[in-house]
């Protein structure tokens, strides 16, 4: 009889749990921080714990690095511009050093001291305007990464001229992903993705064994859900820059938010968007902005690189892909064409 | 004389009855939502404030109770930010949403409109 009792219990337990297999839904969370919208989609038993830890990290980082928060380390540096050096945390110092190095590598196209210019235009703010040529002329001399004085030994930073200002916003969003990755690893999260304002870090495979599918936005549509194509990826970061993102429209003219540090006006480029796929989030962010500004002339040198891959869309609706992406990128929009061979 | 052997003892039947009841109850309580139904989820400052089944939703124009400066429109089982008090109007430019995982964000008002469906092939959009 005991044998039957055990059998009956096993039978019923199989009834109870049998229907639950294959339904491991991800944990989703959202957060507004670092001046953007952040979502996490995580699998695994500790998904909620990991997501909360990441949320805390992002909020703390915003408090430290936002130029809009009074008393943040960046605000302190900006307030003391032309006056004195400011002591900062090791993390902030490292990021400023990285930003200065990226500024140098881009020949000043990407410059972490661009803040006075972005403030002047105010794109995306209630006081957005097209500045006068005089206003732009006044602000341009303030933009020069070479005038950031860094003392590694004393851990201090000084902006040499009054009116200068740092903006690490774009760089911080990509760079923080390295710490986010560590949190996921510590919590043994097997798979998931985090989107920080559209820059995405994706890792692992979903419980059904499939890779994550990411849409690449159609740069000519205002609808942010209109797609150019899809990418199947894992264990990397994807960042995009395009003129569609944010702009100011005045008297029928559209002014994009990516501003040229040379002219003070929106960057003139013959590209519609540049998407960079790279495990280093900071580098992905930096490269997408810089290559977009540099235009098609610069692309041949960056199309096939060991450290990153690119998807470049030009104004003729031609798409140029790194060779490594040909098997994982699917064009879904027939109004574009993938150019094979040499970038023209 | 041998009595015929019972396959289940009375106590077994009671245990089976209890466990089947628990299993059925659990099945109805924790089973996943039906696949395929596109549901519009509106969050305001991180909290879900509305969930709308687009398949059965009538055409309408409504404001958020939490912020009456944010207005939505449902038309032909699609939904959009119709009018939002924000400087950039990026949320309005996204137009009508109806497909799984489509997303529209009003950053200044910290309001998100997302279409949720189990059938989505897309996990996120790079932008």
HADDOCK unambig.tbl for C-alpha pairs under 7 A between the chains (distance, minus, plus):
assign (segid A and resid 1 and name CA) (segid B and resid 9 and name CA) 6.88 0.50 0.50
assign (segid A and resid 4 and name CA) (segid B and resid 8 and name CA) 6.69 0.50 0.50
assign (segid A and resid 5 and name CA) (segid B and resid 12 and name CA) 5.51 0.50 0.50
assign (segid A and resid 8 and name CA) (segid B and resid 12 and name CA) 6.57 0.50 0.50
assign (segid A and resid 8 and name CA) (segid B and resid 16 and name CA) 6.23 0.50 0.50
assign (segid A and resid 9 and name CA) (segid B and resid 16 and name CA) 6.93 0.50 0.50
assign (segid A and resid 12 and name CA) (segid B and resid 16 and name CA) 6.38 0.50 0.50
assign (segid A and resid 12 and name CA) (segid B and resid 19 and name CA) 5.70 0.50 0.50
assign (segid A and resid 12 and name CA) (segid B and resid 20 and name CA) 6.15 0.50 0.50
assign (segid A and resid 15 and name CA) (segid B and resid 23 and name CA) 6.32 0.50 0.50
assign (segid A and resid 16 and name CA) (segid B and resid 23 and name CA) 4.33 0.50 0.50
assign (segid A and resid 30 and name CA) (segid B and resid 46 and name CA) 6.27 0.50 0.50
assign (segid A and resid 31 and name CA) (segid B and resid 46 and name CA) 6.24 0.50 0.50
assign (segid A and resid 32 and name CA) (segid B and resid 110 and name CA) 6.81 0.50 0.50
assign (segid A and resid 36 and name CA) (segid B and resid 107 and name CA) 6.77 0.50 0.50
assign (segid A and resid 37 and name CA) (segid B and resid 107 and name CA) 6.96 0.50 0.50
assign (segid A and resid 124 and name CA) (segid B and resid 87 and name CA) 6.51 0.50 0.50
assign (segid A and resid 124 and name CA) (segid B and resid 88 and name CA) 5.43 0.50 0.50
assign (segid A and resid 125 and name CA) (segid B and resid 87 and name CA) 6.14 0.50 0.50
assign (segid A and resid 126 and name CA) (segid B and resid 87 and name CA) 5.21 0.50 0.50
assign (segid A and resid 198 and name CA) (segid B and resid 125 and name CA) 6.79 0.50 0.50
assign (segid A and resid 198 and name CA) (segid B and resid 126 and name CA) 4.94 0.50 0.50
assign (segid A and resid 198 and name CA) (segid B and resid 127 and name CA) 4.52 0.50 0.50
assign (segid A and resid 199 and name CA) (segid B and resid 126 and name CA) 6.04 0.50 0.50
assign (segid A and resid 199 and name CA) (segid B and resid 127 and name CA) 6.66 0.50 0.50
assign (segid A and resid 200 and name CA) (segid B and resid 126 and name CA) 6.57 0.50 0.50
assign (segid A and resid 212 and name CA) (segid B and resid 123 and name CA) 6.17 0.50 0.50
assign (segid A and resid 213 and name CA) (segid B and resid 121 and name CA) 6.92 0.50 0.50
assign (segid A and resid 213 and name CA) (segid B and resid 122 and name CA) 5.17 0.50 0.50
assign (segid A and resid 213 and name CA) (segid B and resid 123 and name CA) 5.38 0.50 0.50
assign (segid A and resid 214 and name CA) (segid B and resid 122 and name CA) 6.00 0.50 0.50
assign (segid A and resid 214 and name CA) (segid B and resid 123 and name CA) 5.75 0.50 0.50
assign (segid A and resid 214 and name CA) (segid B and resid 124 and name CA) 5.08 0.50 0.50
assign (segid A and resid 214 and name CA) (segid B and resid 125 and name CA) 5.46 0.50 0.50
assign (segid A and resid 214 and name CA) (segid B and resid 126 and name CA) 6.68 0.50 0.50
assign (segid A and resid 215 and name CA) (segid B and resid 122 and name CA) 6.68 0.50 0.50
assign (segid A and resid 215 and name CA) (segid B and resid 124 and name CA) 6.16 0.50 0.50
assign (segid A and resid 215 and name CA) (segid B and resid 125 and name CA) 4.35 0.50 0.50
assign (segid A and resid 215 and name CA) (segid B and resid 126 and name CA) 6.03 0.50 0.50
assign (segid A and resid 216 and name CA) (segid B and resid 125 and name CA) 5.87 0.50 0.50
assign (segid A and resid 216 and name CA) (segid B and resid 126 and name CA) 5.28 0.50 0.50
assign (segid A and resid 217 and name CA) (segid B and resid 125 and name CA) 6.65 0.50 0.50
assign (segid A and resid 217 and name CA) (segid B and resid 126 and name CA) 6.37 0.50 0.50
assign (segid A and resid 217 and name CA) (segid B and resid 127 and name CA) 6.01 0.50 0.50
assign (segid A and resid 222 and name CA) (segid B and resid 93 and name CA) 5.78 0.50 0.50
assign (segid A and resid 222 and name CA) (segid B and resid 94 and name CA) 6.23 0.50 0.50
assign (segid A and resid 223 and name CA) (segid B and resid 93 and name CA) 5.90 0.50 0.50
assign (segid A and resid 223 and name CA) (segid B and resid 94 and name CA) 3.91 0.50 0.50
assign (segid A and resid 223 and name CA) (segid B and resid 95 and name CA) 6.34 0.50 0.50
assign (segid A and resid 224 and name CA) (segid B and resid 94 and name CA) 5.78 0.50 0.50
assign (segid A and resid 225 and name CA) (segid B and resid 102 and name CA) 5.95 0.50 0.50
assign (segid A and resid 225 and name CA) (segid B and resid 103 and name CA) 6.90 0.50 0.50
assign (segid A and resid 238 and name CA) (segid B and resid 126 and name CA) 6.91 0.50 0.50
assign (segid A and resid 239 and name CA) (segid B and resid 126 and name CA) 6.79 0.50 0.50
assign (segid A and resid 240 and name CA) (segid B and resid 126 and name CA) 6.62 0.50 0.50
assign (segid A and resid 240 and name CA) (segid B and resid 127 and name CA) 5.55 0.50 0.50
